[in-house]
Amino acid sequence: MKKFRYSLEKVLQYKDQVLDSQKEEYASRMRDVNQQKQRIDALNREQEELAEKFDSAKHSGSSITDLRLFADLTDRIGRQIEIEQNKLHNLEELAEKQKGKMIAANVDVKKFEKLKDRKLQDYQKEVRKSDETFIEEFVMHEAAVDNMQRV
């Protein structure tokens, strides 16, 4: 019997390539999300440091102008944090959409792999059946030859 050949192998290979592409895109989106989180963390640290300096300046009797400058900087950083959090939210949405695409591509690949497994099992059944038939015919032929020789 001829060797097993999956007729949809090219389709499976293509689906694998699509899945790999989707995985790479998802990884890229998640890198973007993580970088954005790091930006926000840096801004939060900067805001905390500024708040400490502001408190120190209040207690040391700094001028109104200096205090106003601290307040303006704190407000500016607060607004920047809000902007960056909105960007983070958008990036997370894009990552979630990409995750959905990746999952769909994975399901698609699994379908073709399962089909391939079923086809391989069917092929193996046919091979076993063919082997059994060959053995039965061989045994019957040997028995017939033995009977012919006895006669």
C-alpha positions in Angstrom: 0.0 0.0 0.0 1.3 3.5 -0.8 2.5 5.9 1.9 0.1 8.1 3.8 -0.4 11.5 2.2 -2.6 14.2 3.8 -4.4 15.9 0.9 -4.8 19.2 2.9 -1.2 19.4 4.1 -0.6 22.6 2.2 -3.6 24.2 3.8 -2.4 23.0 7.2 1.0 24.6 6.5 -0.6 27.8 5.5 -2.8 27.9 8.6 0.3 27.3 10.7 2.0 30.2 9.1 -1.1 32.4 9.8 -1.0 31.2 13.4 2.7 32.1 13.7 2.0 35.5 12.3 -0.9 36.1 14.7 1.3 35.0 17.6 4.0 37.4 16.6 1.5 40.3 16.2 0.1 39.5 19.6 3.5 39.4 21.2 4.2 42.8 19.6 1.0 44.2 21.0 1.8 42.9 24.4 5.3 44.6 24.2 3.5 47.8 23.4 1.2 47.4 26.4 4.1 46.7 28.7 6.1 49.6 27.5 3.1 51.9 28.0 2.7 50.6 31.6 6.4 51.4 32.2 5.9 54.9 30.9 2.9 55.4 33.3 4.9 53.9 36.2 7.7 56.4 35.4 5.3 59.3 35.4 3.8 58.1 38.7 7.2 58.0 40.3 8.0 61.4 38.9 4.7 62.7 40.3 5.5 61.2 43.7 8.9 62.7 43.8 7.5 66.1 42.8 4.9 65.8 45.5 7.6 65.1 48.1 9.6 68.1 46.9 6.4 70.2 47.0 5.8 69.1 50.6 9.3 69.9 51.5 9.1 73.3 49.8 5.9 74.1 51.7 7.5 73.3 55.0 10.7 75.2 54.2 8.7 78.4 53.5 9.3 78.7 49.7 7.8 81.6 47.8 4.3 81.5 46.3 5.8 81.4 42.8 7.8 78.3 43.6 4.8 76.7 45.2 2.7 77.6 42.2 5.3 76.1 39.9 5.2 72.8 41.8 1.4 72.8 41.6 1.5 73.4 37.9 4.0 70.7 37.3 2.0 68.2 39.4 -1.1 69.1 37.4 0.7 68.7 34.1 2.1 65.3 35.1 -1.4 64.3 36.2 -2.8 65.2 32.8 0.0 63.4 31.1 -0.7 60.3 33.2 -4.4 60.4 32.1 -3.3 60.7 28.5 -0.9 57.8 28.8 -3.6 55.7 30.6 -6.0 56.3 27.7 -3.2 55.2 25.3 -2.7 52.1 27.5 -6.4 51.4 27.4 -6.4 51.6 23.5 -3.3 49.4 23.3 -4.9 46.8 25.6 -8.0 46.8 23.4 -5.8 46.2 20.3 -4.0 43.4 22.2 -7.3 41.8 23.1 -8.6 41.9 19.5 -5.3 40.4 18.4 -5.6 37.7 21.1 -9.0 36.8 19.6 -7.5 36.5 16.1 -4.7 34.4 17.5 -7.2 32.1 19.3 -9.3 31.8 16.1 -6.2 30.9 14.1 -5.2 28.3 16.7 -8.7 26.7 16.6 -8.4 26.6 12.8 -5.1 24.9 12.9 -6.4 22.4 15.5 -9.3 21.5 13.3 -7.0 20.6 10.4 -4.6 18.7 12.7 -7.6 16.7 14.1 -8.7 16.0 10.6 -5.2 14.8 9.7 -5.1 12.5 12.7 -8.5 11.0 11.7 -7.3 10.5 8.1 -4.1 8.9 9.4 -6.1 6.5 11.7 -8.4 5.6 8.8 -5.3 5.0 6.6 -3.7 2.8 9.3 -7.0 0.8 9.6 -6.9 0.2 5.8 -3.3 -0.9 6.0 -4.1 -3.4 8.8 -7.1 -4.7 6.9 -5.0 -5.0 3.8 -2.3 -6.8 5.7 -4.8 -9.2 7.3 -6.4 -9.9 3.9 -2.9 -10.6 2.4 -2.0 -12.9 5.3 -5.4 -14.8 5.0 -4.8 -15.2 1.2 -1.3 -16.4 1.8 -2.3 -18.9 4.4 -5.2 -20.1 2.2 -2.7 -20.4 -0.8 -0.2 -22.4 1.4 -3.0 -24.6 2.5 -4.1 -25.2 -1.1 -0.6 -26.0 -2.1 -0.2 -28.5 0.8 -3.5 -30.1 -0.3 -2.3 -30.3 -3.9 0.9 -31.9 -2.8 -0.9 -34.6 -0.7 -3.0 -35.6 -3.6 
